[in-house]
Amino acid sequence: MSDTETSDLPETDAEWREVLTDEEYRVLREQGTEAKFTGEFIGKDDDGTYRCAGCGAVLFDSETKFDSEGSGWPSFDDAVEGAVELRRDTSHGMVRTEVVCAECGGHLGHVFEDGPTETGKRFCINSCALDFEENGDDR
């Protein structure tokens, strides 16, 4: 469970628009995608925790992040247990697996079965859907 109680989450689109930036809203609430190589977390390799930008739920640990060799988005080989839900996505004429925050339902990105680590997973996640908390932060 994150620091945000589910009952404190926005309930309407108008409420979500008040708490998210335009880009966060487009990605998290409208299943958008940020442009390749524009996200702030692509090359980040600091130790810490990645949280949902919508609700603050812990999603990924920096130990699971890897360089996806040019995919254009931050990549992780695993999510924190119970933190994300996977959904079938047939948009754009293809079948993919969408990754959403289990707490607020925000769209995070997609997961693919071509990861280079032992999990075989590549969670391809939009930077604007994430907040980063460096290890040792008092937040």
Backbone as CSV, one residue per row, in Angstrom:
resi,resn,N_x,N_y,N_z,CA_x,CA_y,CA_z,C_x,C_y,C_z
1,MET,0.848,-1.187,0.000,0.000,0.000,0.000,0.882,1.234,0.000
2,SER,0.490,2.244,-0.722,1.291,3.455,-0.794,0.969,4.376,0.367
3,ASP,1.632,5.547,0.354,1.367,6.557,1.369,0.009,7.212,1.162
4,THR,-0.599,7.026,0.002,-1.888,7.617,-0.319,-2.970,6.572,-0.093
5,GLU,-3.967,6.908,0.676,-5.094,6.002,0.879,-5.973,6.047,-0.363
6,THR,-6.499,4.905,-0.778,-7.333,4.828,-1.964,-8.498,5.806,-1.885
7,SER,-9.084,6.004,-0.711,-10.225,6.909,-0.577,-9.833,8.360,-0.854
8,ASP,-8.543,8.688,-0.778,-8.072,10.042,-1.034,-7.812,10.301,-2.514
9,LEU,-7.946,9.292,-3.345,-7.671,9.453,-4.767,-8.775,10.242,-5.451
10,PRO,-8.409,11.021,-6.461,-9.437,11.708,-7.245,-10.433,10.697,-7.807
11,GLU,-11.682,11.117,-7.931,-12.709,10.223,-8.440,-13.191,10.603,-9.828
12,THR,-13.053,11.858,-10.200,-13.551,12.315,-11.495,-12.396,12.777,-12.371
13,ASP,-12.662,12.862,-13.666,-11.645,13.388,-14.578,-11.229,14.793,-14.175
14,ALA,-12.176,15.614,-13.772,-11.863,16.986,-13.365,-10.911,17.000,-12.166
15,GLU,-11.141,16.111,-11.209,-10.253,16.033,-10.040,-8.862,15.567,-10.444
16,TRP,-8.780,14.571,-11.348,-7.477,14.105,-11.823,-6.735,15.235,-12.540
17,ARG,-7.454,16.011,-13.347,-6.830,17.123,-14.077,-6.250,18.168,-13.130
18,GLU,-6.835,18.306,-11.953,-6.346,19.268,-10.955,-5.026,18.835,-10.332
19,VAL,-4.800,17.528,-10.220,-3.608,17.047,-9.505,-2.481,16.581,-10.424
20,LEU,-2.766,16.395,-11.705,-1.752,15.925,-12.652,-1.399,17.025,-13.646
21,THR,-0.166,16.980,-14.164,0.177,17.868,-15.265,-0.568,17.392,-16.508
22,ASP,-0.587,18.201,-17.543,-1.264,17.800,-18.780,-0.679,16.500,-19.332
23,GLU,0.657,16.385,-19.328,1.306,15.184,-19.856,1.015,13.973,-18.975
24,GLU,1.073,14.131,-17.657,0.738,13.031,-16.747,-0.697,12.576,-16.973
25,TYR,-1.619,13.511,-17.134,-3.019,13.164,-17.359,-3.168,12.384,-18.662
26,ARG,-2.526,12.877,-19.731,-2.627,12.227,-21.038,-2.139,10.783,-20.966
27,VAL,-1.043,10.542,-20.260,-0.492,9.189,-20.163,-1.259,8.349,-19.144
28,LEU,-1.354,8.817,-17.917,-1.954,8.018,-16.845,-3.449,7.778,-17.009
29,ARG,-4.194,8.770,-17.464,-5.650,8.650,-17.508,-6.194,8.373,-18.904
30,GLU,-5.418,8.730,-19.960,-5.901,8.527,-21.328,-5.078,7.501,-22.107
31,GLN,-4.231,6.741,-21.415,-3.408,5.687,-22.007,-2.496,6.209,-23.115
32,GLY,-1.971,7.402,-22.932,-1.045,7.976,-23.898,0.360,7.428,-23.717
33,THR,1.253,7.882,-24.577,2.667,7.493,-24.515,3.507,8.734,-24.730
34,GLU,4.510,8.926,-23.882,5.405,10.056,-24.109,6.328,9.728,-25.271
35,ALA,6.831,10.738,-25.937,7.714,10.538,-27.077,8.984,9.798,-26.643
36,LYS,9.483,8.930,-27.528,10.713,8.177,-27.254,11.863,9.121,-26.902
37,PHE,12.666,8.703,-25.963,13.888,9.392,-25.552,13.654,10.780,-24.955
38,THR,12.427,11.079,-24.500,12.162,12.382,-23.897,12.001,12.302,-22.384
39,GLY,11.819,11.121,-21.837,11.554,10.968,-20.410,12.778,11.199,-19.550
40,GLU,12.548,11.774,-18.384,13.654,12.125,-17.491,14.355,10.918,-16.854
41,PHE,13.744,9.743,-16.852,14.328,8.601,-16.156,15.026,7.594,-17.069
42,ILE,15.170,7.887,-18.344,15.788,6.931,-19.271,17.194,6.542,-18.813
43,GLY,18.054,7.489,-18.588,19.436,7.185,-18.218,19.707,7.204,-16.732
44,LYS,18.690,7.386,-15.930,18.871,7.480,-14.473,19.294,6.132,-13.910
45,ASP,20.357,6.147,-13.098,20.796,4.896,-12.480,21.030,5.046,-10.978
46,ASP,20.422,6.053,-10.377,20.537,6.254,-8.935,19.751,5.172,-8.196
47,ASP,20.174,4.898,-6.960,19.464,3.923,-6.124,18.222,4.577,-5.532
48,GLY,17.109,3.885,-5.641,15.882,4.415,-5.070,14.664,3.654,-5.508
49,THR,13.528,4.313,-5.374,12.229,3.710,-5.625,11.457,4.556,-6.624
50,TYR,10.808,3.889,-7.561,9.946,4.561,-8.531,8.503,4.385,-8.081
51,ARG,7.800,5.514,-7.981,6.413,5.533,-7.511,5.488,6.009,-8.628
52,CYS,4.221,5.696,-8.505,3.212,6.166,-9.439,3.058,7.682,-9.277
53,ALA,3.141,8.420,-10.374,2.970,9.870,-10.330,1.532,10.255,-10.019
54,GLY,0.605,9.320,-10.161,-0.792,9.602,-9.884,-1.178,9.456,-8.429
55,CYS,-0.652,8.422,-7.779,-1.109,8.144,-6.411,0.015,7.925,-5.409
56,GLY,1.249,7.810,-5.868,2.372,7.626,-4.954,2.683,6.182,-4.605
57,ALA,1.958,5.223,-5.161,2.214,3.812,-4.856,3.606,3.412,-5.337
58,VAL,4.304,2.617,-4.553,5.613,2.097,-4.937,5.409,1.064,-6.043
59,LEU,6.126,1.236,-7.164,5.956,0.366,-8.325,7.188,-0.448,-8.668
60,PHE,8.354,0.205,-8.710,9.594,-0.436,-9.146,10.743,-0.020,-8.253
61,ASP,11.667,-0.933,-8.038,12.911,-0.644,-7.333,13.995,-0.415,-8.372
62,SER,14.903,0.508,-8.103,15.969,0.807,-9.063,16.833,-0.402,-9.383
63,GLU,16.863,-1.395,-8.501,17.653,-2.608,-8.758,17.107,-3.405,-9.936
64,THR,15.850,-3.172,-10.300,15.248,-3.901,-11.418,15.312,-3.120,-12.728
65,LYS,15.888,-1.919,-12.697,15.979,-1.075,-13.890,17.204,-1.488,-14.705
66,PHE,17.070,-1.442,-16.030,18.201,-1.783,-16.895,18.175,-0.923,-18.155
67,ASP,19.302,-0.854,-18.824,19.404,-0.126,-20.086,18.800,-1.005,-21.164
68,SER,17.716,-0.520,-21.769,17.007,-1.332,-22.751,17.572,-1.176,-24.158
69,GLU,18.773,-0.652,-24.248,19.494,-0.553,-25.521,18.678,0.129,-26.605
70,GLY,18.186,1.305,-26.282,17.551,2.116,-27.299,16.056,2.011,-27.441
71,SER,15.345,1.425,-26.484,13.886,1.345,-26.635,13.245,2.728,-26.550
72,GLY,13.868,3.635,-25.805,13.351,4.990,-25.704,12.582,5.298,-24.439
73,TRP,12.376,4.301,-23.582,11.664,4.490,-22.328,12.410,3.753,-21.218
74,PRO,12.250,4.187,-19.964,12.856,3.447,-18.855,12.337,2.012,-18.846
75,SER,13.225,1.070,-18.572,12.852,-0.347,-18.584,13.226,-1.015,-17.271
76,PHE,12.351,-1.896,-16.840,12.530,-2.649,-15.601,12.251,-4.114,-15.901
77,ASP,12.904,-5.020,-15.156,12.653,-6.435,-15.412,11.645,-7.043,-14.449
78,ASP,11.178,-6.250,-13.494,10.171,-6.747,-12.564,9.549,-5.559,-11.839
79,ALA,8.332,-5.737,-11.373,7.634,-4.734,-10.574,7.565,-5.213,-9.137
80,VAL,7.336,-4.282,-8.222,7.111,-4.645,-6.827,5.873,-5.535,-6.784
81,GLU,5.934,-6.603,-6.003,4.834,-7.562,-5.949,3.508,-6.882,-5.614
82,GLY,2.507,-7.116,-6.450,1.168,-6.574,-6.244,0.988,-5.112,-6.635
83,ALA,2.039,-4.472,-7.131,1.977,-3.038,-7.422,1.339,-2.703,-8.763
84,VAL,1.403,-3.641,-9.708,0.853,-3.367,-11.038,-0.122,-4.464,-11.438
85,GLU,-1.006,-4.094,-12.360,-1.907,-5.064,-12.979,-1.578,-5.093,-14.468
86,LEU,-1.745,-6.252,-15.063,-1.495,-6.423,-16.491,-2.827,-6.620,-17.204
87,ARG,-2.982,-5.902,-18.324,-4.231,-5.976,-19.086,-3.918,-6.168,-20.565
88,ARG,-4.764,-6.899,-21.235,-4.641,-7.090,-22.684,-4.964,-5.772,-23.387
89,ASP,-4.099,-5.354,-24.289,-4.259,-4.101,-25.040,-4.219,-4.422,-26.529
90,THR,-5.334,-4.181,-27.225,-5.398,-4.454,-28.664,-5.451,-3.166,-29.488
91,SER,-5.065,-2.053,-28.886,-5.070,-0.786,-29.615,-3.936,-0.758,-30.641
92,HIS,-4.031,0.127,-31.581,-2.991,0.344,-32.602,-2.733,-0.890,-33.464
93,GLY,-3.742,-1.755,-33.606,-3.640,-2.894,-34.505,-2.680,-3.982,-34.073
94,MET,-2.368,-4.041,-32.773,-1.463,-5.083,-32.268,-1.945,-5.551,-30.905
95,VAL,-1.427,-6.682,-30.477,-1.757,-7.197,-29.153,-0.540,-6.982,-28.254
96,ARG,-0.752,-6.237,-27.180,0.308,-5.969,-26.201,-0.258,-6.178,-24.807
97,THR,0.617,-6.117,-23.814,0.183,-6.214,-22.429,0.418,-4.873,-21.758
98,GLU,-0.681,-4.222,-21.403,-0.624,-2.917,-20.738,-0.284,-3.114,-19.267
99,VAL,0.488,-2.179,-18.713,0.830,-2.174,-17.296,0.126,-0.980,-16.660
100,VAL,-0.676,-1.247,-15.623,-1.368,-0.173,-14.908,-1.064,-0.254,-13.421
101,CYS,-1.137,0.878,-12.764,-0.962,0.932,-11.315,-2.118,0.197,-10.655
102,ALA,-1.809,-0.741,-9.780,-2.853,-1.524,-9.113,-3.679,-0.675,-8.154
103,GLU,-3.126,0.432,-7.698,-3.850,1.255,-6.733,-4.805,2.251,-7.394
104,CYS,-4.329,2.970,-8.420,-5.179,4.019,-9.004,-5.622,3.720,-10.435
105,GLY,-5.114,2.635,-11.020,-5.497,2.276,-12.377,-4.831,3.090,-13.458
106,GLY,-3.850,3.908,-13.093,-3.158,4.737,-14.069,-2.336,3.908,-15.046
107,HIS,-2.396,4.286,-16.325,-1.604,3.630,-17.373,-0.135,3.994,-17.173
108,LEU,0.720,2.969,-17.136,2.150,3.183,-16.940,2.944,2.933,-18.210
109,GLY,2.551,1.935,-18.977,3.266,1.546,-20.182,2.857,0.141,-20.576
110,HIS,3.831,-0.628,-21.077,3.569,-1.996,-21.515,4.710,-2.902,-21.059
111,VAL,4.433,-4.196,-20.989,5.462,-5.180,-20.665,5.608,-6.121,-21.850
112,PHE,6.863,-6.443,-22.151,7.188,-7.320,-23.271,8.004,-8.495,-22.764
113,GLU,7.991,-9.585,-23.527,8.669,-10.823,-23.137,10.052,-10.924,-23.788
114,ASP,10.741,-9.794,-23.928,12.058,-9.809,-24.586,13.155,-9.201,-23.718
115,GLY,12.944,-9.219,-22.409,13.945,-8.650,-21.502,15.216,-9.478,-21.451
116,PRO,16.354,-8.822,-21.211,17.648,-9.511,-21.228,18.047,-10.176,-19.914
117,THR,17.201,-10.085,-18.889,17.560,-10.668,-17.596,16.840,-11.995,-17.396
118,GLU,17.047,-12.598,-16.248,16.464,-13.914,-15.979,14.936,-13.887,-15.948
119,THR,14.310,-12.737,-15.709,12.842,-12.685,-15.716,12.293,-12.755,-17.139
120,GLY,13.092,-12.332,-18.115,12.629,-12.302,-19.491,11.649,-11.175,-19.780
121,LYS,11.422,-10.311,-18.790,10.447,-9.224,-18.914,11.157,-7.900,-19.209
122,ARG,10.433,-7.043,-19.957,10.873,-5.661,-20.164,9.661,-4.778,-19.954
123,PHE,9.541,-4.258,-18.727,8.492,-3.299,-18.426,8.947,-1.966,-18.992
124,CYS,8.314,-1.528,-20.055,8.644,-0.308,-20.780,7.691,0.773,-20.265
125,ILE,8.188,1.686,-19.425,7.333,2.569,-18.632,7.580,4.043,-18.977
126,ASN,6.528,4.805,-19.079,6.623,6.241,-19.342,7.198,6.959,-18.125
127,SER,8.235,7.770,-18.330,8.830,8.528,-17.229,7.816,9.425,-16.536
128,CYS,6.941,10.062,-17.316,5.995,11.011,-16.705,4.958,10.312,-15.837
129,ALA,4.866,8.986,-15.901,3.957,8.230,-15.041,4.621,7.872,-13.715
130,LEU,5.885,8.268,-13.566,6.671,7.894,-12.394,7.185,9.108,-11.629
131,ASP,7.377,8.935,-10.343,8.151,9.839,-9.500,9.277,8.993,-8.933
132,PHE,10.417,9.611,-8.680,11.564,8.880,-8.150,11.877,9.363,-6.749
133,GLU,12.088,8.427,-5.859,12.481,8.711,-4.480,13.837,8.066,-4.241
134,GLU,14.839,8.898,-4.083,16.199,8.390,-3.891,16.304,7.708,-2.522
135,ASN,17.091,6.627,-2.463,17.297,5.955,-1.182,17.867,6.953,-0.186
136,GLY,17.329,6.937,1.024,17.776,7.846,2.042,16.925,9.086,2.168
137,ASP,15.996,9.291,1.190,15.084,10.436,1.285,14.193,10.264,2.518
138,ASP,13.829,11.362,3.108,12.965,11.317,4.281,11.484,11.394,3.934
139,ARG,11.158,11.317,2.641,9.752,11.434,2.244,8.950,10.223,2.566
